[in-house]
Amino acid sequence: MLLIFILLVWFAILVIFGFTTPAGKNNFSDIVWYSHRGLLNREPENTWAAYKAAVDAGFPAIELDVVSTKDGKIICSHNFDLEKATDSSGYIYKKRWSELEQINAAAHWPGGNKKMPLLEDVLIKLPRGYIINIEIKTRKIFDGLSAIKVTRMIRRLNMQGRSIISSFNPFSLRLVKCVDPSIKTGFLIQTVGMLSFMHFTRADYLHPRGDIFNSDLKNYARRHNLELNVWTVNTKCGLEYFITQEVSGVITDWKEPSPKVF
């Protein structure tokens, strides 16, 4: 029944918004190395300190996660709950930004005291031209608020040419294309079975987990004119392997873009 409902929603979207095409080839040169949640082995993940550390280390791009607060603010966090990374408790989506802005997002770091940043503040602070992959986290398949708000934010800041919106949620990615077809999107997958939703997303990129990448997946991407960004690759041999595989980007926890590796 869920699949039938999704197909009906898909058909309605196509009727209302028409058939859009992917935004085309990226304008990034060579492989793009994305620092995963910022430089999380030096600073608390998804904090401005981690993002700045990635910039300072020489990474050309970062990957970060976003979730929505109760009052619709888009903040940088990988988790819906607060216990895993902060000194607070409860769920982000049940709290207003005023309840979250003073929470310590570095509670599990010795002497750490960092705040959860608003996505818009991060986008404004990043160097001009810096590449960013924004992963939208959703709790429900038809949770489209974050997708719409992030898309409008990127358009308002004129960052379409250096941004990718990614998600495991195919509905969120389709909404991005409905709001602004020029923004590039990436469909995150951790099993090949998820490819059945690929066409529905109208995504420009396929983002497979590194350990499911193989020649079949590579050929699939070629046939469908998709760019490939793989995640999360953290070994030297893995990084060197993907250099040879003609992927567009690699998301990694590696501590620096070392010339010995890259």
Secondary structure, DSSP 8 states (H G I E B T S, - for coil): -HHHHHHHHHHHHHHHH-------S----S-EEEEETTTTTTS-TTSHHHHHHHHHHT-SEEEEEEEE-TTS-EEE-S-SBSTTTSS--SBGGGS-HHHHTT--TTTTSTT------BHHHHHHHS-TT-EEEEEE--SSTT--HHHHHHHHHHHHTT-GGGEEEEES-HHHHHHHHHH-TTSEEEEEESSGGGGGGHHHHT-SEEEEBGGG--HHHHHHHHHTT-EEEEB---SHHHHHHHHTTT-SEEEE--SS--TTT-
